[in-house]
Amino acid sequence: MTSAAVPAGAEDPDLALTESMGEPPEHTLEPVRLIRRSGVVLRVGRVLLSAGCGSYRVRAAMSQVGTALGLDSVEAQVSVTEIVATSHQGPIFRTEVTQARTIGVNSERIALLEQFTRELTPGTEVEYIDSFLDEIERRPLRHGELTAGLFSGLACAAFAFLNNGGPIECAIVFVAAMLGQLVRRGLIHRGYNQFAVTLLAGTVAATAYLAVAGGLYELSLINSVHESGYVSAVLFLVPGFPLITGAMDLSRMDFTAGISRLAYAMMLLICAAVSVWIVSALFGLTPMPAQPPALDPATKLLLRLLASLLGVFGFAVLFNSPWRMAGIAALIGAIANVARLELLDAGMIAQGAAGVGGLIVGVLANIVAPRMRLPRLTLCVPAVVIMVPGASVYRAIYYLNAGDTIQALSYGVQAAFVVLALAIGLMMARIVTDSGWRRGADGVA
């Protein structure tokens, strides 16, 4: 008995249909190549995510890498710590999940990766991208612990002046914030829980300020301990990157990334606020705003400009920005923050002035960043952080624990509206200057 010949593909109807449509059958494709390409695309996204990049930029970079490697498309869903990505090549696809084990901010890494992904061309090999990522991940932080601590103290001392502190109070804040940052960075790099470290670093900074200021007060070297000064000493803990990138993600209707980032930022703010409340309760202090020093308008304007410049520069260094990037961010932030403060003095409400400040930052960053070949995000966030009302958040927690719900709501709602106004200002600036954002397409940070 002889068997009839079986037509090619008859044993697999899907295979026969694929061949009839002119597409290569799945068994002729090489899934190993797709696996390698998909893996390196996901790795690029993970490295950017761990550096503090916004979800829209992470997706854009992954898409650029996928195009350079010959993939048809890359679709990704990004949260604050996880990426779920699907890479398509012909009729086959691969879905993978990765997690960023650490959350931090590294402006230099963001800048290097953005430039690298933009310059990729079709035909790029996986090995080339992998070797670059190896180099990036081995690169040590540009600024050491002591340098980061010094500039953290500088930024908080500038905050103290803007919060109506005097020269002695600013000097004490400088020392206290530097100690707090040294504690935070040392413990974070040893793998300790980030929320616990934030609580401890805030407690160290606030206690150091009050211990020194209290000692000077007892020696009659100062007239008061400047009770709002210890709030300035912990403002290096303000999570500027997740606050701003989370709000920007929400503005693009990316709710998964936006909500998770804002939840992470609120957890850090609450930990820092609780540390201030604990210290203030132990010392019996109330974090009320201090009276502004008596200065003539010209001197006040000049000192505000200098304090804003130093504050933004200090935060940019804290975010591991190169010196050139930090200087540009400082100039942008100084212009915007002085404009905001002048509008407040003129009687504008806090959220209105913050919206104008965010708009100025966004417009200037969107003009300067492409010309200087720098990521917009690394210029916007340090410039905006100095406008984030960290003191209002801390006071809201203090009054909430004290049972004064009216005061707690007053400070809390004001802080929320100011952050929202900053994000709206940045978003409006981006919409005006970037056609991709006007159309809702994924732009670059």
C-alpha positions in Angstrom: 0.0 0.0 0.0 1.4 3.3 -1.0 0.7 6.6 0.7 -0.4 9.7 -1.2 2.0 12.6 -1.3 1.1 15.3 1.3 1.0 18.9 -0.2 3.6 21.2 1.3 2.1 23.1 4.2 -1.1 21.0 4.2 -0.3 19.6 7.7 -0.2 23.3 9.0 -2.9 25.5 7.6 -1.4 28.6 9.3 1.9 27.9 7.6 0.3 27.5 4.2 -1.6 30.7 4.7 1.6 32.6 5.6 3.4 31.2 2.5 0.5 32.1 0.2 0.6 35.8 1.5 4.2 36.0 0.6 5.5 36.3 4.2 8.3 34.0 5.4 7.0 31.0 7.5 7.7 31.2 11.2 10.0 28.1 11.1 12.3 29.9 8.7 12.8 32.9 11.0 15.6 33.1 13.6 14.0 33.7 17.0 17.4 33.8 18.7 18.2 37.1 16.9 14.8 38.5 18.1 15.6 37.5 21.6 18.9 39.2 21.6 17.5 42.4 20.0 14.5 42.5 22.3 16.8 42.0 25.3 19.1 44.9 24.5 16.1 47.2 23.8 14.7 46.4 27.2 18.1 46.9 28.8 18.3 50.5 27.4 14.9 51.2 28.9 15.9 49.8 32.3 19.1 51.9 32.4 17.3 55.1 31.5 14.5 54.3 34.0 17.0 53.7 36.9 18.6 57.1 36.0 15.2 58.9 36.7 14.1 59.4 33.1 10.4 60.0 32.3 8.4 57.2 30.8 7.9 59.0 27.5 11.6 59.4 27.0 12.2 55.7 28.0 9.7 54.6 25.3 11.2 56.9 22.7 14.7 55.6 23.3 13.6 52.0 23.2 11.8 52.6 19.9 15.0 54.3 18.5 17.1 51.3 19.5 14.6 48.9 18.0 14.5 50.7 14.7 18.3 50.7 14.6 18.4 46.9 15.2 15.8 46.2 12.5 12.8 45.5 14.6 9.4 46.5 13.1 8.1 48.1 16.3 8.6 48.2 20.0 5.6 48.8 22.3 6.3 49.4 26.0 4.4 50.1 29.2 6.5 51.9 31.8 6.0 52.5 35.5 8.3 53.9 38.1 10.2 50.6 38.5 9.0 48.2 35.8 8.9 48.0 32.0 6.7 45.6 30.0 7.9 45.6 26.3 6.8 43.8 23.2 9.2 43.7 20.2 7.8 42.8 16.7 9.7 41.4 13.8 7.7 40.2 10.9 5.0 37.8 12.0 6.6 37.0 15.4 7.0 39.0 18.5 8.5 38.7 22.0 7.2 40.2 25.3 9.6 40.7 28.2 9.4 42.3 31.6 12.2 44.0 33.5 12.6 45.8 36.8 14.8 48.7 37.8 16.2 47.5 41.1 17.2 51.0 42.2 15.5 54.4 41.8 17.7 57.4 41.6 18.7 60.4 39.5 21.7 60.5 37.2 21.6 63.4 34.7 24.9 62.6 33.1 23.7 59.0 32.3 20.4 60.4 30.8 22.4 62.8 28.6 24.8 60.2 27.4 22.1 57.7 26.6 19.9 60.2 24.8 22.7 61.3 22.6 23.7 57.7 21.9 20.2 56.5 20.9 19.6 59.5 18.7 22.8 58.8 16.7 22.0 55.1 16.1 21.6 54.2 12.4 19.8 51.2 10.8 22.1 48.1 10.8 23.6 48.7 14.3 24.7 45.5 15.9 23.5 44.3 19.3 27.1 43.9 20.5 27.8 47.6 19.9 24.9 48.7 22.0 25.7 46.1 24.7 29.3 47.3 25.0 28.1 50.9 25.3 25.7 50.0 28.1 28.4 48.1 29.9 30.6 51.2 29.8 27.7 53.4 31.0 26.9 51.2 33.9 30.6 50.9 35.0 31.0 54.7 34.9 31.3 56.0 38.5 29.3 59.0 39.6 30.8 62.3 38.4 30.7 63.9 41.8 31.9 62.1 45.0 30.2 62.0 48.3 31.9 65.0 49.7 31.2 67.1 46.6 27.6 66.1 46.6 27.3 66.9 50.3 28.9 70.3 49.9 26.6 71.3 47.0 23.6 69.9 48.8 24.4 72.2 51.7 24.8 75.1 49.3 21.4 74.5 47.7 19.7 74.3 51.1 21.5 77.4 52.4 20.1 79.2 49.3 16.7 77.9 50.2 17.2 79.2 53.7 17.8 82.7 52.4 14.8 82.5 50.2 12.8 81.4 53.3 13.9 84.7 55.0 16.9 83.3 56.8 19.9 85.4 57.8 23.6 84.8 57.2 24.1 82.8 60.4 21.0 80.7 59.8 22.1 80.0 56.2 25.6 78.9 57.4 24.0 76.5 59.9 21.7 75.1 57.3 24.7 74.5 55.0 26.4 72.3 57.6 23.2 70.5 58.6 22.1 69.7 55.0 25.6 68.5 54.1 25.6 66.1 57.0 22.2 64.8 56.1 23.2 64.3 52.4 26.3 62.4 53.5 24.2 60.1 55.6 21.7 59.6 52.8 24.2 58.9 50.1 26.3 56.6 52.2 23.3 54.4 53.2 21.6 54.4 49.8 24.8 53.1 48.2 24.9 50.3 50.7 21.5 49.1 49.7 19.3 50.3 52.6 15.6 51.0 52.2 15.2 54.3 50.5 12.2 55.5 52.7 14.0 54.6 55.9 17.1 56.4 54.7 15.1 59.5 53.9 13.6 59.5 57.3 17.0 59.1 59.0 18.7 61.7 56.8 16.0 64.3 57.5 16.2 63.6 61.2 20.0 64.1 61.1 19.8 67.3 59.2 17.0 68.9 61.3 18.6 67.8 64.6 22.0 69.1 63.5 20.5 72.5 62.6 18.6 72.8 65.9 21.5 71.6 68.0 23.9 74.2 66.5 21.4 77.0 66.4 20.2 76.3 70.0 23.8 76.3 71.2 24.5 79.7 69.6 21.2 81.0 71.0 22.2 80.0 74.5 25.5 81.7 74.1 23.5 84.9 73.0 25.3 84.9 69.6 22.0 84.9 67.8 18.6 86.3 68.7 16.5 83.2 67.8 16.9 79.7 66.4 15.0 80.8 63.3 12.4 78.0 63.7 11.7 77.7 59.9 15.5 77.3 59.3 15.5 73.6 60.2 12.8 73.1 57.4 15.3 74.5 54.9 17.9 72.0 56.2 16.0 69.0 54.8 14.9 70.4 51.5 17.6 68.4 49.7 15.2 65.5 50.2 12.6 67.0 47.9 12.0 64.4 45.2 12.1 66.8 42.2 12.6 64.3 39.4 9.7 62.0 40.2 7.4 64.9 41.0 8.0 66.7 37.7 8.3 63.6 35.5 5.2 62.1 37.1 3.1 65.2 36.5 4.4 65.4 32.9 3.5 61.7 32.4 0.0 62.4 33.6 -0.2 65.4 31.2 0.3 62.9 28.3 -2.3 60.5 29.8 0.2 58.0 30.8 -1.5 57.1 34.0 0.5 54.0 34.9 3.8 55.9 35.0 2.4 59.2 36.3 0.4 57.8 39.2 3.2 55.4 40.3 5.8 58.2 40.1 3.7 60.6 42.1 3.0 57.9 44.7 6.7 57.3 45.1 7.4 61.0 45.4 4.7 61.4 48.0 6.1 58.6 50.0 9.5 60.3 50.1 7.9 63.7 51.0 6.0 62.1 53.8 9.1 60.4 55.2 11.0 63.7 55.1 8.0 65.6 56.6 7.7 63.0 59.4 11.4 63.5 60.3 10.8 67.2 60.6 7.8 66.7 62.7 9.6 64.3 65.1 12.4 66.8 65.6 10.1 69.8 66.0 8.1 67.8 68.6 11.2 67.0 70.5 12.4 70.6 70.6 8.9 72.1 71.0 9.1 74.2 67.9 6.5 75.2 65.3 7.7 75.5 61.7 6.2 78.9 61.0 7.5 81.2 58.2 10.0 83.8 59.4 9.7 87.5 58.8 11.6 88.7 55.7 14.8 90.7 56.4 14.7 94.5 55.8 16.5 95.0 52.5 16.2 97.7 49.9 14.7 96.5 46.6 17.9 96.4 44.6 19.8 94.4 47.2 16.9 92.0 47.6 16.7 91.4 43.9 20.5 90.8 43.6 20.5 88.4 46.6 17.5 86.6 45.3 19.2 86.1 41.9 22.4 84.9 43.6 20.6 82.5 46.0 18.5 81.1 43.1 21.6 80.6 41.0 23.4 78.8 43.7 20.4 76.8 44.8 19.7 75.4 41.3 23.4 74.8 40.7 23.6 72.8 43.9 20.6 70.7 43.0 22.0 70.0 39.5 25.3 68.8 41.0 23.2 66.6 43.5 21.6 65.1 40.4 25.1 64.2 39.0 25.0 66.8 36.3 28.2 67.8 34.5 29.4 71.3 35.4 28.4 72.8 32.1 24.9 71.3 32.3 24.6 72.5 36.0 25.6 76.0 35.0 23.0 76.3 32.2 20.3 74.9 34.5 21.3 77.4 37.2 20.9 80.4 34.8 17.5 79.2 33.7 16.3 78.5 37.2 17.6 81.9 38.5 15.7 83.8 35.9 12.5 81.9 36.4 12.6 81.9 40.2 13.4 85.6 40.6 10.5 86.3 38.2 8.2 84.1 40.4 9.3 85.9 43.6 8.8 89.3 42.1 5.3 88.3 41.0 4.5 87.1 44.5 5.7 90.4 45.9 3.4 92.1 43.4 0.4 90.3 44.9 0.0 87.3 42.5 -1.3 84.1 44.1 1.3 81.4 44.7 0.1 79.0 42.1 -0.2 81.7 39.5 3.4 82.8 40.1 4.5 79.1 40.1 2.8 78.6 36.7 4.6 81.5 35.2 7.9 80.3 36.7 7.4 76.8 35.2 6.5 78.3 31.8 9.7 80.4 31.8 11.8 77.3 32.7 10.1 75.3 30.0 10.5 77.9 27.3 14.1 78.6 28.1 15.0 74.9 28.4 13.2 74.1 25.1 15.2 76.8 23.3 18.6 76.1 24.9 18.6 72.3 25.2 18.6 71.4 21.4 21.3 74.0 20.7 23.5 72.7 23.5 22.7 69.1 22.8 21.4 68.5 26.3 18.2 66.7 27.5 15.4 69.1 28.3 14.6 67.1 31.5 18.1 67.6 33.0 17.7 71.4 32.6 14.1 71.7 33.7 14.0 69.7 36.9 16.9 71.4 38.8 15.5 74.7 37.7 12.0 73.9 39.0 12.9 72.1 42.2 13.8 75.3 43.9 10.2 76.4 43.3 8.7 73.2 44.8 7.1 74.2 48.2 8.7 71.6 50.4 8.3 73.8 53.4 4.5 73.8 52.9 4.4 70.0 52.7 6.4 69.7 56.0 4.1 72.2 57.7 1.0 70.3 56.5 2.3 67.1 58.1 3.2 69.0 61.3 -0.3 70.5 61.7 -1.9 67.2 60.7 -0.1 65.4 63.5 -1.0 68.3 65.9 -4.7 67.9 65.1 -5.0 71.3 63.4 -6.8 70.1 60.3 -7.6 73.5 59.0 -3.9 74.6 58.9 -2.9 71.2 57.6 -5.3 71.4 54.7 -4.3 75.0 54.0 -0.6 74.2 53.6 -1.2 70.8 51.9 -3.7 72.2 49.3 -1.4 75.1 48.6 1.6 72.8 48.0 -0.4 70.6 45.7 -1.6 73.5 43.6 1.8 75.0 43.3 3.3 71.7 42.1 0.4 71.3 39.7 1.0 74.8 38.4 4.7 74.2 37.8 3.8 71.1 35.8 1.2 73.0 33.8 3.7 75.7 33.0 6.3 73.1 31.8 3.6 71.3 29.8 2.4 74.6 28.1 6.0 75.5 27.2 6.5 72.1 25.7 3.3 72.2 23.7 4.2 75.7 22.3 7.7 74.7 21.3 7.3 71.0 20.3 5.0 69.9 17.6 5.2 66.3 18.8 3.7 67.2 22.1 0.9 69.2 20.4 0.0 66.1 18.4 0.3 63.8 21.5 3.2 61.8 20.0 6.0 60.6 22.1 8.6 63.3 22.2 12.0 63.3 23.8 12.9 64.6 27.2 
